[in-house]
């Protein structure tokens, strides 16, 4: 399939739209699992501690794959004049500059988290952790991007999903930064 045929088709639009929604859901799951990993949460006491961090890593990689597909299909769609540079350099697109710029920022923050995670052993824990906190900023910026430029941003089901996800992540983030790290609660594994 040539680029011209692809650009004249509605397939890239449908793929971009669906992968954008799935990416946001996967980012929500990855952020949730990241917080649960920090708190050393496991579904049961018999579940090994590595399960939640491993699931977090795999969901994060899956989210990244969907985001890459989202970005590629948005550029290939041809409806909006979005170039490759605008996908990584914020506020350079002439089309919906602010909203696409927020998408580029969220993408860049995610790439920084992924790259530093890949080189975590070489960077050291403190440097990795400092960059990894960018994940807390990436999610709301991605939400703002989806609300501002996404086709489904004004739909009731999308608004409800974002409200539920926002409440979940606000609660988990509050728990992450206020509850004692070594607290023993059901579903938590105490550090050894």
C-alpha positions in Angstrom: 0.0 0.0 0.0 1.5 3.3 -1.0 1.6 6.4 1.2 -0.9 8.2 -1.0 -3.5 5.4 -0.8 -2.9 5.1 2.9 -3.4 8.9 3.4 -6.6 8.9 1.4 -8.0 6.0 3.4 -9.9 6.3 6.7 -7.9 3.4 8.1 -5.1 5.5 9.6 -7.7 7.8 11.3 -9.4 4.8 12.9 -6.1 3.3 14.0 -4.8 6.6 15.4 -8.1 7.1 17.2 -8.3 3.6 18.7 -4.6 3.4 19.6 -4.8 6.8 21.3 -7.6 5.6 23.6 -5.9 2.2 24.2 -2.6 4.1 24.9 -4.3 6.2 27.6 -5.9 3.2 29.2 -2.5 1.3 29.2 -0.7 4.4 30.6 -3.3 4.5 33.4 -2.6 0.8 34.1 1.1 1.3 33.9 1.0 4.2 36.3 -1.2 2.3 38.7 1.1 -0.7 38.6 4.1 1.5 39.1 2.6 3.0 42.3 1.6 -0.4 43.5 5.2 -1.7 42.8 6.7 1.1 44.9 4.4 0.3 47.7 5.3 -3.4 47.3 1.7 -4.4 46.9 0.8 -7.9 45.7 -2.6 -9.4 45.0 -2.1 -12.1 47.7 0.4 -12.8 50.3 1.6 -15.8 48.4 2.3 -13.8 45.2 6.0 -13.2 44.7 7.0 -9.6 45.0 8.5 -9.5 41.5 5.1 -10.0 39.9 3.7 -6.5 40.2 7.0 -4.8 39.0 7.2 -7.2 36.1 3.6 -6.6 35.1 4.3 -2.8 35.4 7.2 -3.1 33.0 5.3 -5.2 30.5 2.3 -3.0 30.5 4.5 0.1 30.1 6.2 -1.5 27.1 2.8 -2.4 25.6 1.6 1.2 26.2 4.8 2.5 24.4 4.1 0.2 21.4 0.5 1.5 21.1 1.8 5.1 21.4 4.3 4.6 18.6 1.5 3.1 16.4 -0.7 6.1 17.4 2.0 8.6 16.4 2.9 6.9 13.2 -0.7 6.6 12.0 -1.4 10.3 13.0 1.5 11.4 10.7 0.5 9.0 7.9 -3.2 10.0 8.1 -2.7 13.1 6.0 -5.9 14.8 7.3 -4.0 17.1 9.6 -0.6 18.5 8.6 1.4 16.9 11.4 5.1 16.2 10.6 7.5 13.8 12.2 9.3 16.7 14.0 6.1 17.8 15.7 5.7 14.4 17.3 8.8 14.9 19.5 9.4 18.7 19.5 6.6 20.3 21.4 4.6 23.2 19.9 6.0 23.0 16.4 2.9 21.8 14.6 0.7 24.3 12.8 -2.3 22.1 13.5 -3.7 22.4 17.1 -0.3 23.6 18.3 -1.0 23.5 22.0 -2.8 20.2 22.2 -0.3 18.4 19.9 2.5 20.0 21.8 1.1 18.5 25.0 1.1 15.1 23.2 4.7 15.6 22.2 5.6 16.5 25.8 3.9 13.4 27.2 5.6 11.3 24.5 9.0 12.8 25.3 8.6 12.2 29.1 7.7 8.6 28.4 10.7 8.2 26.2 12.9 9.6 28.9 11.5 7.2 31.5 11.9 4.3 29.1 15.5 5.1 28.1 16.7 5.7 31.6 15.0 2.5 32.7 16.9 0.6 30.0 20.2 2.1 31.3 19.2 2.1 35.0 22.3 0.1 36.0 24.6 2.5 34.4 22.8 5.7 35.6 22.4 4.7 39.2 19.3 4.5 41.2 19.0 8.2 42.2 19.3 9.5 38.6 16.9 6.8 37.4 14.4 7.7 40.1 14.6 11.4 39.4 13.7 10.9 35.8 11.2 8.2 36.6 9.1 10.8 38.5 8.4 12.3 35.1 5.9 9.5 34.7 3.7 11.3 37.2 3.7 14.3 34.8 3.3 12.3 31.7 -0.1 10.9 32.5 -2.1 14.2 33.1 -0.3 15.8 30.1 -1.4 12.9 27.9 -5.0 13.3 29.3 -5.0 17.0 28.4 -3.7 16.1 24.9 -6.5 13.6 24.4 -9.2 16.0 25.7 -7.9 18.8 23.6 -7.3 17.1 20.3 -8.8 13.6 20.5 -11.9 12.8 18.6 -13.4 11.0 21.6 -12.5 13.7 24.1 -16.0 15.2 24.2 -17.8 11.8 24.4 -19.5 10.9 27.6 -17.9 7.5 28.0 -14.4 9.0 27.5 -15.1 11.8 30.1 -16.4 9.1 32.6 -13.3 7.0 32.0 -11.0 9.9 32.5 -12.8 11.0 35.7 -12.6 7.4 37.1 -8.9 7.1 36.1 -8.1 10.5 37.5 -9.7 9.6 40.9 -7.9 6.3 41.0 -4.5 7.8 40.2 -5.1 10.8 42.6 -5.9 8.4 45.4 -3.0 6.1 44.6 -0.6 9.0 44.3 -1.7 10.4 47.6 -1.3 7.0 49.2 2.1 6.7 47.6 3.4 9.9 49.0 1.7 9.9 52.4 1.4 6.4 53.7 4.4 4.9 55.4 6.5 2.8 53.1 6.9 -0.1 55.6 3.3 -0.3 56.7 1.9 -3.8 57.0 -1.6 -4.0 55.6 -3.6 -6.7 53.8 -2.2 -7.1 50.3 1.1 -5.5 51.2 4.4 -7.3 51.7 6.7 -5.9 54.3 10.3 -5.2 53.3 12.8 -7.7 54.4 
